[in-house]
Amino acid sequence: MSIRDLARELYRAQQEVERLEKLLLSALPQEETVIQCELQDARAERQQLQKMINGHKDSSPLPRKF
């Protein structure tokens, strides 16, 4: 997956986290548990994508000694 595709997925995941956080603020008490579970999953996905992007950017070849 290219870094551009990863960035798009990261943006989508960030938007989903923000949407769920706003939804949680106005949720009824019986809905909070479900939304919190979804929010936890969305945050985990966002974190995983962020790590993938950071790893992709940091993956430079090892320095060679001449």
C-alpha positions in Angstrom: 0.0 0.0 0.0 1.4 3.4 -1.0 1.9 6.2 1.5 -0.8 8.1 -0.2 -3.3 5.3 0.3 -2.2 5.1 4.0 -2.7 8.8 4.4 -6.2 8.6 3.0 -7.1 5.8 5.3 -5.6 7.6 8.3 -7.7 10.7 7.4 -10.8 8.5 7.2 -10.0 6.9 10.6 -9.4 10.3 12.2 -12.8 11.5 10.9 -14.5 8.4 12.3 -12.9 8.9 15.7 -14.0 12.6 15.8 -17.6 11.5 14.7 -17.8 8.9 17.5 -16.4 11.3 20.1 -19.1 13.9 19.2 -21.7 11.2 19.2 -20.6 10.0 22.6 -21.1 13.5 24.1 -24.8 13.5 23.1 -25.5 9.8 23.6 -28.1 8.3 25.9 -26.7 6.3 28.8 -27.7 2.9 27.3 -25.9 3.8 24.0 -22.7 4.9 25.6 -21.2 1.4 26.0 -21.7 0.5 22.4 -20.3 3.8 21.2 -17.3 3.5 23.5 -16.5 0.1 22.1 -16.7 1.5 18.5 -14.6 4.4 19.6 -11.9 2.1 21.0 -11.8 0.1 17.8 -11.6 3.3 15.7 -8.8 4.7 17.9 -6.9 1.4 17.6 -7.2 1.5 13.8 -6.1 5.1 13.7 -3.1 4.3 15.8 -2.2 1.3 13.6 -2.4 3.4 10.4 -0.3 6.1 12.0 2.4 3.6 12.9 2.4 2.2 9.4 2.9 5.7 8.0 5.7 6.5 10.4 7.3 3.1 9.6 7.0 3.8 5.9 8.6 7.2 6.2 11.4 6.0 8.5 12.3 2.9 6.5 15.5 4.2 5.0 18.2 1.8 3.9 20.9 1.1 6.4 24.0 3.3 6.0 26.9 1.6 4.2 30.5 1.8 5.2 32.9 2.3 2.3 
